[in-house]
Amino acid sequence: MEKNFRVAILGVTGAVGRELLSILEQRKFPIAGIKLLASKKSAGQKVRFRGQDVLIEEATSQSFRGIDLVLSSAGASVSRELVPHAVKAGAVVVDNTSAFRMDPQVPLVVPEINPEDIAKHKGVIANPNCSTIIMVVPLFPLHRRARIRRIVAATYQAASGAGAKAMRELESQSREILAGKAPTKEVFPYQIAFNLFSHNSPIKEGGYCEEEIKMMRETKKIFHDDSIEVVATTVRVPVFRAHSEALFVECERPIPLDEVRLILSKAQGIRVVDEREKNYFPMPVEATGGDDILVGRIRKDPGKENAFALFVSGDQLRKGAALNAVQIAEIWAGISKGEAARR
Ligand SMILES: NC(=O)c1ccc[n+]([C@@H]2O[C@H](COP(=O)([O-])OP(=O)(O)OC[C@H]3O[C@@H](n4cnc5c(N)ncnc54)[C@H](OP(=O)(O)O)[C@@H]3O)[C@@H](O)[C@H]2O)c1
């Protein structure tokens, strides 16, 4: 008989949390009971899940008694504080934040790439950064064929990557500007509507921001390849949802473009959108709400035999966060891919 799990969502009112709830529902994850957790501010509100109103509770160190699985997306500091309590209470945590990603004891997993790492967990399994996931899912099958040595990435990241409030700020600033008013800035440091700026994470060593460093470090850990070089420029753009990325990729061995296209068209979690004659390629509005990462602009690097270029768009609230986390939970729960698709 199929086992049903007692599941908690930590950060259920957030952009990722809401998506977690809807993906659990869509994919019919086997749930015996659900606990919805957020900050004190949201406690007492109700959220609809599988036809019922479920009360949101304030997350505390005592929230995890009797819970089998925690899907956590309440920010890194909340995870650092509460995840150890969840693990102590006997739950397994799939964590969407950056709190534990680079901890050598914690597997960092993309199910299309390193599902076998899930079994090594000691209570916590980390979900990678959203820009990293959207980059590595299409690149991994090409890495297996031709061994990628270097990736140069430039991102075009949606406002929702900074959470639910940031998404609302893009909307309200757009209305203000169109009404001839000055935009109100609360979440982002600069105007996001009708503008773009370097990713709003702190600048660290060598002038790279935290988001860029995450893409560089996490790729090595997920691919189990410390020698792979990643250099990224991350940019916030006035798009509501779905990140896009321009990727320049250098491999150890040459790989014909037809083969790049064939490998991508057969790979899991990817849809090739590459119609040169129509100038039709991946777009965030078409990636929004979908599970697949769209891949196109497949071109040879004219200066290097072993290199090619791509452009990708993926819904970072789904595959870049909530969907990836639920896919990890399905593998942890022993639900096969075929089974998950049939549900
Ligand atoms: N957005 C993305 O595309 C994305 C992608 C990958 C990973 N992530 C990561 O996922 C996490 C959440 O991101 P998000 O975009 O969903 O942010 P968000 O929309 O700002 O949501 C934050 C959530 O955390 C809850 N929270 C805040 N303080 C809390 C506390 N002290 N105790 C319990 N809950 C608390 C909030 O509850 P209240 O509503 O009650 O304040 C809300 O549910 C972040 O670590 C982020 O880096 C985000």
The ligand as an SDF file (V2000), in Angstrom:
LIG
                    3D

 48 52  0  0  0  0  0  0  0  0999 V2000
   11.4310   33.5640   -5.6410 N   0  0  0  0  0  0  0  0  0  0  0  0
   12.1810   32.6940   -6.2750 C   0  0  0  0  0  0  0  0  0  0  0  0
   12.1700   32.6180   -7.5140 O   0  0  0  0  0  0  0  0  0  0  0  0
   13.0740   31.7560   -5.5130 C   0  0  0  0  0  0  0  0  0  0  0  0
   13.6910   30.7300   -6.2350 C   0  0  0  0  0  0  0  0  0  0  0  0
   14.5340   29.8470   -5.5510 C   0  0  0  0  0  0  0  0  0  0  0  0
   14.7210   30.0000   -4.2050 C   0  0  0  0  0  0  0  0  0  0  0  0
   14.1140   31.0130   -3.5330 N   0  0  0  0  0  0  0  0  0  0  0  0
   14.3490   31.1280   -2.0860 C   0  0  0  0  0  0  0  0  0  0  0  0
   13.1650   30.7260   -1.4040 O   0  0  0  0  0  0  0  0  0  0  0  0
   13.0110   31.5220   -0.2250 C   0  0  0  0  0  0  0  0  0  0  0  0
   11.6360   32.1950   -0.2690 C   0  0  0  0  0  0  0  0  0  0  0  0
   11.5580   33.0110   -1.4050 O   0  0  0  0  0  0  0  0  0  0  0  0
   10.2010   33.6890   -1.8870 P   0  0  0  0  0  0  0  0  0  0  0  0
   10.5340   34.3120   -3.1830 O   0  0  0  0  0  0  0  0  0  0  0  0
    9.0630   32.7570   -1.7800 O   0  0  0  0  0  0  0  0  0  0  0  0
   10.0520   34.8610   -0.7660 O   0  0  0  0  0  0  0  0  0  0  0  0
    8.7390   35.6270   -0.2730 P   0  0  0  0  0  0  0  0  0  0  0  0
    7.7240   35.7020   -1.3540 O   0  0  0  0  0  0  0  0  0  0  0  0
    9.2510   36.8820    0.3170 O   0  0  0  0  0  0  0  0  0  0  0  0
    8.1610   34.6830    0.8980 O   0  0  0  0  0  0  0  0  0  0  0  0
    8.8280   34.5120    2.1270 C   0  0  0  0  0  0  0  0  0  0  0  0
    8.0390   33.5250    2.9830 C   0  0  0  0  0  0  0  0  0  0  0  0
    8.7490   33.3290    4.2100 O   0  0  0  0  0  0  0  0  0  0  0  0
    7.8770   33.5620    5.2960 C   0  0  0  0  0  0  0  0  0  0  0  0
    8.6110   34.0790    6.4560 N   0  0  0  0  0  0  0  0  0  0  0  0
    9.3100   35.2290    6.5520 C   0  0  0  0  0  0  0  0  0  0  0  0
    9.8110   35.3620    7.8070 N   0  0  0  0  0  0  0  0  0  0  0  0
    9.4170   34.2610    8.4910 C   0  0  0  0  0  0  0  0  0  0  0  0
    9.6020   33.8180    9.8300 C   0  0  0  0  0  0  0  0  0  0  0  0
   10.3170   34.5230   10.7020 N   0  0  0  0  0  0  0  0  0  0  0  0
    9.0400   32.6470   10.1950 N   0  0  0  0  0  0  0  0  0  0  0  0
    8.3140   31.9240    9.3220 C   0  0  0  0  0  0  0  0  0  0  0  0
    8.0970   32.3000    8.0380 N   0  0  0  0  0  0  0  0  0  0  0  0
    8.6480   33.4530    7.6390 C   0  0  0  0  0  0  0  0  0  0  0  0
    6.8890   34.5920    4.7790 C   0  0  0  0  0  0  0  0  0  0  0  0
    5.7390   34.5830    5.5870 O   0  0  0  0  0  0  0  0  0  0  0  0
    4.8380   35.9390    5.8080 P   0  0  0  0  0  0  0  0  0  0  0  0
    4.0300   36.1060    4.5660 O   0  0  0  0  0  0  0  0  0  0  0  0
    4.0170   35.5740    6.9970 O   0  0  0  0  0  0  0  0  0  0  0  0
    5.8120   37.0490    6.0530 O   0  0  0  0  0  0  0  0  0  0  0  0
    6.6470   34.0200    3.3790 C   0  0  0  0  0  0  0  0  0  0  0  0
    5.7610   32.9390    3.4590 O   0  0  0  0  0  0  0  0  0  0  0  0
   14.1980   32.4850   -0.2070 C   0  0  0  0  0  0  0  0  0  0  0  0
   15.2220   31.9490    0.5850 O   0  0  0  0  0  0  0  0  0  0  0  0
   14.6260   32.5480   -1.6460 C   0  0  0  0  0  0  0  0  0  0  0  0
   15.9820   32.8690   -1.7900 O   0  0  0  0  0  0  0  0  0  0  0  0
   13.2850   31.8870   -4.1540 C   0  0  0  0  0  0  0  0  0  0  0  0
  1  2  1  0
  2  3  2  0
  2  4  1  0
  4  5  1  0
  4 48  2  0
  5  6  2  0
  6  7  1  0
  7  8  2  0
  8  9  1  0
  8 48  1  0
  9 10  1  0
  9 46  1  0
 10 11  1  0
 11 12  1  0
 11 44  1  0
 12 13  1  0
 13 14  1  0
 14 15  2  0
 14 16  1  0
 14 17  1  0
 17 18  1  0
 18 19  2  0
 18 20  1  0
 18 21  1  0
 21 22  1  0
 22 23  1  0
 23 24  1  0
 23 42  1  0
 24 25  1  0
 25 26  1  0
 25 36  1  0
 26 27  1  0
 26 35  1  0
 27 28  2  0
 28 29  1  0
 29 30  1  0
 29 35  2  0
 30 31  1  0
 30 32  2  0
 32 33  1  0
 33 34  2  0
 34 35  1  0
 36 37  1  0
 36 42  1  0
 37 38  1  0
 38 39  2  0
 38 40  1  0
 38 41  1  0
 42 43  1  0
 44 45  1  0
 44 46  1  0
 46 47  1  0
M  CHG  2   8   1  16  -1
M  END
$$$$
